[in-house]
Amino acid sequence: MQKIEKMTHFDEKYFEEIDNVDENNNYFTPILNEIQSYLDLKNDQILDVGCGTGIFLSYLINRGAINCYGVDGDSNYYNRALKRGYKDVKIVYDLNTDILPFVNETFDLVFCKDVFEHLLNPIHSISEIKRVTKNNKYLLLHVPNHFPLYSRFKFLFTNNIDTFHYFKKESRWTFPHIRFYEYSDFINILKKNNYDLVLDLSYHFPVIPILGNIQLLNKFIKILVKKFPNNFAGAFTLLLKKNDNEIKY
């Protein structure tokens, strides 16, 4: 009989791969540069949900952020986040159901990158993030868009849901992404949970193969991605502000 191993939402083998990026110059540093005008790095309380090794948020720490906290699953890698300058990292065994171990309205910025696509119950997670975020403060949220126009064409010919080759060695039985998002629906759920869109930064991830490498067309590409994110963005990257209105379903 085949041995059944304990499954986690994100296999630890991928932490090493992610940790190989340059913490001061990677594909996400332009996003963090763009939002810094909304932050007070010296005083703001910042939470990284799904912090992993802390590789991405360390960019802000290296530029003066001194109150960074993390939450993640039980792994052998959260100590790397502490070494990178996180004040503390809390273990949350299941983001689908568990309460974040912080009191209400603790944080000025919640950073949540590449997490929601792994969750069965992302509504619980957004509710908890909202609870620990101060009113009129921020959430930076990033999820992949699996099916821009280019990927839809690829899927027609390959029948492979992993059109970007995020996890080359995984089968459909073990593919780590279990949620797939559409832009307007994503925005609407966030609005229902008291978040207003401040910046749409999805244009940093254009998927336009014919035009993508032509520098002179950057302005046009930016407009195209902003106008049609479902078709031309490889990820939805949003800076949102929490308001104190009642949820209206």
C-alpha positions in Angstrom: 0.0 0.0 0.0 1.4 3.4 -1.0 2.3 5.6 2.0 0.2 8.7 2.3 2.3 11.7 3.2 1.1 14.8 5.1 0.1 17.5 2.6 0.7 21.2 3.1 -0.6 24.1 1.1 2.8 24.9 -0.1 5.6 22.4 -0.3 8.8 23.4 1.4 10.9 22.5 -1.6 9.8 25.7 -3.3 11.1 28.0 -0.5 14.7 27.5 -1.7 13.7 28.3 -5.2 12.0 31.5 -4.2 14.8 32.5 -1.9 17.2 32.6 -4.8 15.9 36.0 -6.1 17.9 39.2 -5.3 16.1 40.8 -2.4 17.0 44.3 -3.6 16.4 43.8 -7.3 13.6 41.4 -8.3 10.4 41.5 -10.2 8.5 42.8 -7.2 10.8 45.7 -6.1 9.1 48.1 -8.6 5.8 47.5 -6.8 7.3 48.3 -3.4 9.0 51.4 -4.8 5.7 52.7 -6.1 3.8 52.3 -2.8 6.4 53.8 -0.5 4.8 57.3 -0.7 1.9 55.7 1.2 4.1 54.4 4.0 6.0 55.7 7.0 8.7 53.0 7.1 10.0 54.2 10.5 6.7 54.0 12.3 4.2 51.9 10.3 3.3 48.4 11.6 3.6 46.0 8.6 2.3 42.4 8.4 3.4 39.9 5.8 0.8 37.2 5.4 2.5 34.1 4.0 5.9 35.6 4.6 7.9 32.5 3.8 11.6 33.4 4.1 10.9 37.1 4.1 12.7 37.6 0.8 10.4 40.1 -0.8 9.4 42.4 2.2 13.1 42.5 3.2 13.4 45.2 0.5 11.4 47.6 2.7 13.4 46.5 5.8 16.6 47.4 4.0 15.2 50.8 3.4 14.2 51.6 7.0 11.0 49.6 7.9 11.6 48.5 11.5 8.2 47.1 12.5 7.7 44.1 10.2 5.8 41.0 11.3 5.1 37.8 9.5 2.6 34.9 9.6 3.1 31.6 7.8 2.6 27.9 8.1 4.8 25.6 10.1 8.0 25.3 8.1 11.7 25.3 8.6 12.1 28.6 6.8 10.5 31.3 8.9 13.8 31.8 10.7 15.2 33.3 7.6 12.6 36.1 7.8 13.7 36.8 11.4 17.3 37.0 10.2 16.2 39.5 7.6 14.9 41.8 10.2 11.3 40.8 10.9 10.4 41.6 14.6 8.4 38.3 14.9 6.9 35.6 12.8 3.8 33.8 14.1 2.8 30.3 13.0 -0.7 29.9 11.6 -1.5 26.3 10.8 -4.4 27.0 8.4 -5.1 30.4 6.9 -8.4 29.0 5.7 -9.8 28.7 9.2 -7.4 30.1 11.8 -7.5 33.5 13.5 -4.5 35.7 12.9 -2.8 36.1 16.2 -3.0 39.9 16.5 -5.6 42.3 18.0 -8.0 44.3 15.9 -6.6 47.2 13.9 -2.9 46.6 14.5 -1.3 47.2 11.1 -0.8 50.1 8.7 0.0 47.8 5.8 -0.8 44.2 5.2 1.3 42.6 2.5 -0.1 39.4 0.9 1.7 38.1 -2.1 1.0 34.8 -3.9 -1.2 33.3 -1.1 -4.9 33.5 -2.1 -4.4 31.1 -5.0 -3.4 28.4 -2.5 -6.5 28.8 -0.3 -9.8 26.8 -0.2 -11.4 29.6 1.9 -9.9 33.0 0.9 -13.0 34.8 2.2 -12.0 33.9 5.7 -8.4 35.1 5.1 -9.6 38.5 3.7 -11.9 38.9 6.7 -9.0 38.3 9.1 -6.7 40.6 7.2 -9.4 43.3 7.4 -9.8 42.8 11.1 -6.1 43.4 11.9 -5.8 46.3 9.5 -6.3 49.9 10.8 -9.1 51.9 9.2 -8.0 54.0 6.3 -4.8 51.9 6.0 -3.6 49.6 3.4 -3.5 46.1 1.9 -1.1 45.2 -0.9 -2.5 42.1 -2.6 -1.0 40.1 -5.4 -2.4 37.0 -7.1 -1.5 35.4 -10.4 -3.8 35.6 -13.4 -3.6 32.2 -15.0 -5.6 33.0 -18.1 -4.7 36.1 -19.9 -5.3 35.9 -23.6 -1.9 34.4 -24.4 -2.4 31.6 -21.9 -5.9 30.8 -23.2 -4.4 30.2 -26.6 -1.7 28.0 -25.1 -4.2 26.1 -23.1 -6.2 25.3 -26.3 -3.2 23.5 -27.8 -1.6 22.0 -24.7 -4.5 21.3 -22.3 -2.0 22.3 -19.5 -3.5 24.5 -16.9 0.1 25.6 -15.9 0.6 27.8 -18.9 3.3 29.9 -17.2 5.2 26.8 -16.0 5.0 27.9 -12.3 5.5 24.3 -11.2 7.0 22.3 -14.0 7.3 19.0 -12.0 3.8 18.9 -10.6 0.9 17.0 -12.0 -2.7 18.1 -11.8 -3.0 15.9 -8.7 -0.4 18.0 -6.9 -0.6 21.4 -8.5 -0.3 24.0 -5.6 -2.7 26.6 -7.1 -6.3 25.7 -6.3 -8.0 29.0 -6.9 -8.1 31.0 -10.1 -9.2 34.6 -10.1 -11.0 37.0 -12.5 -10.3 40.7 -12.2 -13.8 42.3 -11.7 -15.0 39.5 -9.4 -11.8 39.9 -7.3 -12.3 43.7 -7.0 -16.0 43.2 -6.1 -15.2 40.8 -3.3 -12.7 43.2 -1.9 -15.2 46.1 -2.1 -17.7 44.0 -0.2 -15.1 43.5 2.5 -14.5 47.2 3.0 -11.6 47.8 0.7 -11.3 50.6 -1.9 -8.9 50.4 -4.8 -6.1 53.0 -4.5 -3.6 51.8 -7.2 -3.9 49.1 -9.8 -0.3 47.9 -10.3 -1.1 45.0 -12.5 0.5 46.7 -15.5 3.9 45.7 -14.0 3.2 42.2 -15.2 2.2 42.5 -18.9 1.6 39.4 -20.9 1.7 40.6 -24.5 4.3 38.4 -26.3 4.5 40.3 -29.6 4.8 43.8 -28.0 6.3 42.9 -24.6 10.0 43.5 -25.5 9.5 46.7 -27.5 10.5 49.5 -25.0 9.0 52.3 -27.2 5.6 50.8 -26.6 5.8 50.8 -22.8 3.2 53.5 -22.4 0.8 51.8 -24.8 1.3 48.4 -23.0 0.6 50.0 -19.6 -2.7 51.5 -20.9 -3.6 48.2 -22.5 -3.0 46.2 -19.4 -4.9 48.7 -17.2 -7.9 48.7 -19.6 -8.0 44.9 -20.1 -6.3 43.2 -17.1 -8.0 39.9 -17.6 -6.6 39.7 -21.1 -3.1 41.2 -20.7 -2.0 41.0 -17.0 0.0 38.1 -15.7 -1.0 39.0 -12.2 -3.5 41.2 -10.4 -1.5 43.5 -8.1 -3.6 45.9 -6.0 -3.0 48.5 -3.3 -6.2 48.9 -1.4 -7.4 51.1 1.5 -9.7 49.8 4.3 -12.7 51.9 4.9 -15.0 51.7 7.9 -18.3 51.3 6.1 -20.7 48.4 6.8 -20.3 45.4 4.5 -23.1 45.4 1.9 -23.8 42.0 0.3 
